[in-house]
Amino acid sequence: MKPNSPRSGKFHKRAAQSHPSHKTAPAFAPGWLWLAGLAFLVLVFYWKPLTDPATSIHWDAVDVHYSSQKYFADRVTHGELPFWTPYLFSGFPFLADPQVGAWYPLNWPFFLAGITPSAIEVELAVHALLAVFGAWLLMRRFIFSSAAAATGALFYGLSGFFAEHSSHVGMFSTAAALPWLILCFDRALEGCAVRCAALGGLAGGTMILAGHFQTALYAFTGLALFGAARIVEAPRRAARVAAILAGIGAASVLISSVQTLPAFDLTLHSIRWGADYSRTQERVLTAAGVMSVLWPNATGVFDHPDGNGISPATYYLYSGFLLVPLALAGLGRKNVRVAGLMLTVLPLWYMFGPSGGLYRIFVLLPGFRNVRAPVHFWFVPVLGLALLASGGSSWVSERSRRSWLPLALLAIVFLDLFYWNSVVNPLAYARHSFADLYGNREELAREKVLATQPPLTRFDMPDLLTVFGPLNHPLDLELEAAYGYNPLELSSYAGYRAAEGANPRLRDGLGVARYLDTRIGAVVPIASALPRAYFAANVEQAKDSNDAQRKLATLTPGTTAIVEGAIAGVQADPSANAVVAEQGEQEYQIHYRATRRTLLKVASPYFPGWTASLDGRPMEILRVDRALMGVVALPGDHEILLKFHSRWFGVGAGLSVISLLVCCALAWRRWPLDGKNGDDGIAQT
């Protein structure tokens, strides 16, 4: 609601009647001035990581988000969509990975400007600003005092959740949109149903496109809990609440189809598919975790000021020492009590994991069994506590009758959060430059590995090493590598790599010409590396994927190929030869000569979306050696073209565009019934 809109007078009259002590509140300032003040505080909060060259992003912000965003931006600016990349895991369906955030609208200005470590830091600051703005606008629907609402907004937007997940850009961006999603729903519920539900669909779809499924799932759960609170307050509007929630949910899913359909296809073939965390004890809420809400170092985060040595099991929930006291005071506000408790109590209970009990019920719902780390739900309780705390701040100010107190509380909360969640927090940003942490190592890789790597071969080394820069440094270097870092690694390829431990000859089948031997600390050549495409002398059939996995233990890739299912009429051809004539990042053009019908192996991972043609005629692609590709080559002198394109991208893009246009049209149009039930939707009781 605009401060100077015709309805704003009604709002102040109703609010004043509800607060006899309103004369003690600070003089009213325009909404834009409050937003400008909040923007200034967020800028101060992020000033050091934004401006100090001796600081940097770190951990997954580099290993996952920086590397993938930079690779995507570089390809897009050259007019190419990178559906496949040859630089990770011997080949990977890159654009299907939701963590790239390729279609997230707020990433595109950064893609076009160029991705740098500083750009990622700006992304974080922008989303912190969005979180604060959204929380303030949401809380102003419940709280008369702009200062009290601003206090609640800082509790949320500068909370420990965002400090801890500064290295998880997708989680950070998704959680920042939660207040906006709830705000659109609440506006839709109070009158402007069609327009605001459409805006809610746009907010929800954007949230999903940010690229973190678990956080999006938790955010929509938070929205459902807020809707349940509205039903508790007014049971007669249960049907309206359900309809709006269903509309927002459906629109969100459809708008995000360009990402969700390819991502689901990737997940089906990844190591994440079938994961069951229904009994997880990983990152569940503990007694120390509860204490960290009140005391920053309850879990030992500040015992490691440089960030080294912090356990993955350590989490950080501190969101201000006044958060809980003010939230308790806010329980006296009827208009925030139910919503605040609903957003807080059930998610906190869930965060205790299976031992808490409620978690066992949640995992019966779609999606929850497949997500880990219940403590990542924390951003929803923080919003609930912040809503209650804004009411508590207003209540304390009214009882004290001191006009300066709301601003004093706001200042205390900001200084507290600024110190603990930014200035001294090792989770918020690295206290070393990007060059010191990663750049020098990448230069070493360029000199020692990339410059001397033979063409059409791969480099290999143990997983999760940063000796050559970020974990996904092959993307930065454009180095074809057999390893990578991604929770959606193809399960068949992961099985192949796992079998290498007992059968090192499998590395030859990936065309690995050199690898890093950590025992001697040197790059070692492999003379037995096989070509990217070659003919198999023998073919061994496997009944299914499990049988193929077992056969990898004794496979000699240079002489034998394992093919799943029936294959007939294939013979060995000792005279056959193949040459990769042209190679792009998403295709192979192979020229071959053979005298018999024989099997051609291609050392690139099998994944739906690859197509093959022989002199322009379609041909079948076979799964070979459990993880790789093969085609049956006909006798003669021929050209085979292997090309990759996501099979779901076109359908997803079409659904997204149509849904986006429909939602924009619905949001733009003024509907006759909008506003009939009270457009401001503010209940000051």
N, C-alpha and C positions, 0 to 999 in steps of 0.2 A: 504494500500500500504506500503510495507516494505521500510524503509529509504534507503537501499542500493540496491534496486531492479533496473533492467535496466530502468524501466519507471521513476524512481525518478529523473534522470537527466533531462528528458523532463519536469517534473513538475517544477523544480527549474528554468529552462530556461524560461518557460511560465510565471511563477509567477514574476520573476525578470523583464521581459519586461513590465508587467502590473503595476509594482511598481517602478517608477524611483528612489524613495528614499530608496530602499531596503538596501542600504549600511549602513543606520542608524539603522537597526534592529539589535538585539542581534545576536551574532555568532550562527550559526546553531548547534543544539545538536541532537544527534540521537533520534529517536522516543522513543526507550526504556528508554532513560534517562529522557525524559519528563514524561513518564508513571510512572517511579520510583519516580520522584519528586511529582507527583500528589498522588501516593500511600502514600508517607510520610505525605503529608498534610491531607489526609483523616484519617490516623492513629492518627495524632495530634488532629484532630477534635473529634475523638471518644475515645481518650486516657482515659479520666476520667471515663466514663461509662464502658469502657472495663476493667479497672484495679482497680478502687476504690471499695472496698467491702461495703462502705457506700452508694452506689448508686444501682439502680435496674431498671429493666423494670417495667412498671405499666399499669393500666387500661386494655384495651383489649389485649395488648401484653401478659398479664397474664391470664385474665379471659377467653379469647378465644384461643389464639395461643399457649401459653405455655402448658395449660392443655391438649388441644387436641393433640398437637405434642408429648408430653411426653407419653400420653396414647397410641398413635399409635406406637411410637418407642418401648415402652415396649412390646406391643403385637407382633410386627414384629420380634424383637430379640428372641422371644419365638416360632417363626415359625407359627404365626397365623395372618390372615387378619381380622381385627375387622369390619366386615360389619355391625354389630349391637352391641350396648352397652346397658346393662341394668341399667346403672348408672345415666342417665339423662332422665327426662320426663317419668319415668316408663319404658323406652325403646325407643331407637332412632336409625335410620339408619345411623350410625356414618360415615361410609366410603363414603356415598353419599354426605356428607357435604363438599363443595369445600374449605371452610375456613381451613380445616385440612392441605391442601397442600400436601396430601399423595403422589401424583405422580409428584410433582414438583422436577425436578432433583437436584437442588441446596440445597434442604432440606435433601437429603439422606445422605450426609456425617455426618450431625448433628444427624439424626435418628440413624445411626449406632454407632456413638460415644456416644450417650446419650444426651437427652434434659435436660438442666438445664436453669435457668434464664440467666446465663452468655452466654450460647449457643445462646439464642434468641438475645442477644445484639451483638454477633459476626455476626449473620445472618444479622442484620441491617447494620453493618459496611461493610460487604462484598458487600451488594447490593448498598450501597452508593459508594463504590469503582467502582462497575460495571457501575453505573450511570455516574460517572465522566469520566471513561475511554471511555464509549460509546459516551458521549457528545464531548469529545476531538477529537476522531477519526472522528465523523461526522463533526465537525466544521473545521477540517483540510482539508476537501474536498472543503471548501469555502474560507478559510483564509490562507494567506501565513505565518503569524507570529504564531509560536507555542505558544508563550507566550499569545497572544491575544486569541487563541483557548483555552488555559488552563484557562484563565480568564472566558470565557464563560462556560466552563465545570464546574467550581466551582459555578458559578451562578446557574446552574441547579442542580448538584449533592448534594450541601449543602444548597439548597434553603429552604424557609419556608414550602413548601409542605412536604418535608421529615422530617423536625423538628416536624411539627404538627402531622404527621402520623407515628411517631416512635412507637406508640402503636397499629397501624394497619399494621401488618407485611405483610399481603397479598397485601394491597394497595401499601405499600412501595416497595415490590419486583416487582410488576407489573409495576409501574411507572419507576423503574430503568432500565427496558428493552426497553423503548420507543426509546431512541437514537439508539440502536442496530437494532430495527425493521426498522426505517427510513433509517439507514445506509445501510442495506441489500437491501432495495428497491431502493435507489439511485444508488448503485453499479449495480444492475440488469438493471436499466434504461439506464445507460451509457455504457453498453456493455456486461457484463457477466450475461446475463439474466437468463439462466437456473440454473446455479450454485447459484447465489446470491438470486434468488427467492426461491430456495429450502432452503437456509440458512435463508431467511426471514420467511419461513414457520416454520422452527425449532424454531426461535426466538419467533414468534407469538404463536405457540403451547405451548412453555414453559411459555410464559406470561400468557396464559389462565390458565395453570395448577397451577400458583401461588395462585389462589383461590379467586380472587375478581372480579366478573363479571362487576361491574360498571366501575372500573378502566380500565379493559381490553377493554370494549366498548369505553370508552373515548380515549384510546390509539390508537385503530384502526381508530377512527374518526380523530385523529391527523394525522395518516398515510394517510388517504384519503385526508385531507386538504393539506398535503405536496404534494401529487400527483396532486391535483388541481393546486397548485402553479407551478408545472413543466409544466402543460398543458398551463397555462397562459404565461409562458416564451417561450414555443415552441408548438403552437397548433397542429402542424403536427404529434406530437407523442402521441396524445390523445389515440389512439387505443392501443399503446404499454403500456402506463401507466395503462389503464383499464385492460389489460390482465395480467400484473404483479401483480396489486392489487388483481385481482380475484384469481390468482394462490396462492399468499401468504395467502389470506383469507381462501381459501378452504383447503390448507395444514394445516394451523393453527387449524382449526376446527377439521379436521380428526385426527391430532396428539393428540389433547386433548380429544378425545372421551372417553377414559377410565375414565375421570372425568366428562365431560359434560353430557353424557347420564344418569348416575345415579343421577347427580345433578339436571337435568331437571325433572327426575321422582320425586325426593324429593320436588322440588319447586312446582310441580303440586299439591302436597298434603299438602303444607305448608301454613302458615298464610301470606306468601309473595305473593302467587299466586293471580292474579287479582288486586294487588295493583296498584293504579292509582295516579301518582304524577304529572299529567299534569297541575295541578293548585297549586302546592306546593309553599309555602312561607318559607319552612324549609331550612335554610342554603343557602340562595341566597346572591349574592353579594350586598352590601350596600355601602353607601358613606363612612362609617367608614372602611369598608373592602378595598375600593379603597385606602384610606389613608394609610392602613397598608402595602401596597406595598412600601411606602416611609418611614413610621415611625413604628417601631416595636410594640409600645404599643397602636396603634390606637384603637384596640378592647379590651384593658384592660387585656391582657394576663399577663403582668408583675405586675399587682396589686395583684397577687396570687403566690408569689414566691415558695410556697411549692406545688402548683398544686391544692390545695383544694379550692373549690368555683368557679372554672372556669366553666362557663355555657356551656352546649352542643351546644348552638347557637354561641359561640365564635369561630372564626377561625383565622388562622394566615397565612399571605401571604408574610411577609417580606423576601426579597431575596437579600438584599444589597442596600445601598443608591446610589451606582453608576450604578445600573442595568438600570434604566429608562434613565438617561442622556446618558450613552454609547449606549443604544439601539437607542435613537434619532439620535445620531451621526452616527450610523450604517446604518440609512436610506439612507445615501449617497452612500453606496455600492450596486451597482445594482445586484450583484450576490447573496446577502442575503436578499434584500429588499422584494421581493414577497413572498418567503417562510416564512420569519420572520413575515411579516404582516398576512399572511394566518393562521399561527399557533397561532397568538396572538389575532387578532381582533374578529374573529367569536366566538372562545371559551369564550372570555371575555364577549361578548355580550350575549351569552347563559347563562352565570353565573348569570346574573341579574334576571333570572327566568321569570315567566309569564309576569310580568310587563314590562320586557325589550322588549318583542315582538318576538325575534328570538326563544326563548325557545318553543313557541307555535308551531313553524314549526318543530323543532327538535323532539318533542314528537309524531309527525306523523310517524317518522321512527321506524323501529322495535327495540324494547328493551328500547328506551328512556322513554317511559311512565311508565316503571316499576322500574326506578332508581330514587333515591331521592338525595338531597343535590347537586344542580348544582355547588356549589363552589368547589366540589371535582375535577372538570375539570381543576383546576389551574395548574397542572403540565404541561399541553400542552402549555398554554400561556407562562409559565416560560421558556420552551425550545425555543419557538419562540423569546422571549425577549433576552434570552442568546445568541442565534444565531446572532441577530442584535447587541447585546453588544460586541460580539467578533469582529464583523466588525467595530464597533465604536472604540474599543480599538486599533485595527490596524490602523484605520484612524487617531486617535489622535496621535499615535506614529509616523506615517509618517509625519504628519504636524509639529510636534515638533522637529524632527530630533535629538532626544536624545536617544541614544541606551539603556539607563537604564530605560526609562519610561515604556515600557511594563512590565518589571519585577516589577517595583514599583506599577503599577496598580494591578498586580496580588497579590502582598503582601497586599495592602490595602483591596482588596476585600476579601481575605482569613481572615484577622484579623477581619474585620467587621462581616462576617458571623460566624466566630468562636465564637466571643463574644456573639452575639445576638441569634444565632441558636443552640448554644451548652452550653457555660459556664453558662449563666444566664437564659436559656430558660426552664421554668417548664414543657413544653410539650415534651422536648427531652428525658428526663429520670427522674426517681424519685430520690430525694435527701435523701432517706432512704434505708436501706438494705432490701433485699427480706424477710429475717427472721422477721424484725421488722414490715413490712407491711402485710405479709401473713403467714409466717411460724409458728409463735406463735399461730395464730388463728387455723391453721390446726392441730397443736398438741392438742389444746383444743377440737377440733372436734373428734380426735382419742380417746381421753380419755372419753369425755362426751357422744358421740353419737356412734361411730363405735364399740367401745369395748363392748357395752351393747345392740347393736341392735339385736333383735331376727332374726334367719335365715328365709329366704324367706319372709321377710317383708320389707316395705319401710319406709323411713324417709321423713318428709315434713316440709316445712317452707315457709313463704312468699317469693316471687321472689325478685331478685336484692338486696339481703343482703350479706354482706361480713363478717359477724360475725365469720364464720368458714373458712375464707380464700378466695381465688378467687371465682368468681361467679359460676364457674364450678368445685368447689372443690370436688363434688362427683366423678369425674373422677380421681382426684389425690388420693382420699381416698379409691376408689372402694367401695363406699357406694351407695346402691340402693336407689334412691331418686325420688320423684314425681315431682321435679322442675328442672330447668336448665336455661341456658342463651344461646339463639340462635335465630336469626331472621328467621330461617327456621323451627321453631317448627311446628309439625304436626297440621293442622288446626282443625281436629276432636278432638285431645287431648286438644288443647287450649280451644275448646268449652266446653269440659267436665270439665276442671278445672274452667272455668268461671262460670259454673253452680253450682259449690261447694259453691259459696258465698251465694246463696239462699237455697241450699240443702246440708248441711254439711255431710249428710249420704253418699254422693258420695265418700268421702274420704275412707270409708270402702271398697268400691269396688276396690280401687287401692291397697289394702292390707297395708295401712299406719298404722303402729303400734305405731308410736311416731311422735310428731311434736313439733316445737318450737313455744311456745306461747309468742309472743313479748310483750303482755300486762303485763305478770308477769315475763318475762325474764327467762323462765325455759322450759326444755324439758318435755312434757306431754305425758303419755301413752294413747293409745286408745284401750280399751278392746274389742271393737266391730269389729276390723279389720278382714276382710275375708281372707281365704286362697288364695294362688296363683291360684289354680284351684278348682272349686266347681260346684255342680249341681244347676241349677235354679229350683225353685219350680213352678214358673209361667212364661209363655212366652207371651209377649205383642208385637204385630206387629206394625211397623211404616211404613208409606207410602214411606217416603224418609228421607234423612238426616235432613232436616229442621223439619220434624215431630218428628224424634228421639230426636233432640235437645230440642224441647219443652217438651217432655215427661220426660226429665232428671229432670225437676223442682220438680217432685213428686215421683221420683224413689226411691225405697228402694232396693239397690243392693242385699241384702241377700235373698230376697224373689222373686224378679221379674227380668227378663231379657228383654230388648228391642231389637228386631231383625228387621233389615230393610229388607223389601220384604217379600215374601211368604215363610212360613215354615209349613210343614204339618206332621202329624203323630208323634208329640212329646208329651210326657206325663210326668207329674211329677212322680218322683220316690223317695219317702222319705228314702228308704233304700240304695240308691246309695251313693257311696263314692269314692273319688279320692285322690291320693297321688302323689306329684311330686317326682318320684324316683331318677332322676338325673337331674341336671341342669347345663348347661354351659352358657356362656355369650350370646350364639346365638342359644340356643335350650332348649327345655323342654322334658323330658321323663316322661310321666304320666301313672301311673298304676291305673286302675279303675275297679269297679265292679258295675253292674247295672242289673236290672231285666226287664227294659223297654227301649224303644228308647227315649232318653232324651237329654237335652241340657247341655253340659259342658262349663262353662265359664272359660276363662283364662284371668287373670288380666295383660295383656300386650297389648300395642297399636297395633291396626290393621294397617298393611302396606303391599302393594304388595311385594312379595318376601318370605313371610312366606308360608311354605308348611306343610301339615299334612298327616300323614299316620297311619292307624289302623292295627297293626300287619303286617306292610309292605305294605298295600294296600292304595293308595292315597284316600284322603277324602277332602271334601270342607271345607274351613274356612269361617265362617260367621262374619259379623260385628255386634258386640253386644254392647249395651249401648252407641251407637254413636261412641265410640273411641276404644273399646277393641275387643278381639277375642272370638270366640266360635266355637265349633264343635258339630255335632249331634253324640252322643255316641250310639252304638248298644248294645243290651242286651248281658250280659256275662261278662267274666273276660278278660280284654284286656289291651294292651299297645298302647298308642298314642305317636307318636314322632312329635313334632313341631320343625321345623328347619328354620332358615333364611339364605338366600343367595340373594344378589342383582341380580335381573333379567336382568339388563343391563350391568353388569360388564364384562361378557364374551364377548359380542358383542363389547363393547367399547374398551376393551383391545386388541381384535383382530384388530380392525380398527387402533388403535394407533400404534401397532407394525408394521403392514404392511406399514402405512403411514410414520412412522419413518425410516424404512429400505429404502423405495423408495426415500425419501428426502435425506438421507445420501448418497445413491448411486448417485443421481443427483448432489449433492454438491461435491462429490469426483471426478467425471469424468470431464475431460477437454473437453469442447464442442468446435467444430470448429469455431463457430461464436462468442464465448466469446472474448471480447476485441476489436472486429472489430470497434465499435463505440467510442473507446476511453476508455481504462480500468480505467484510473485514474479519469476520470469524474470531474476534477477540472476546474471551470470556473472563472478566475480572471479578472473581467471587471472593 
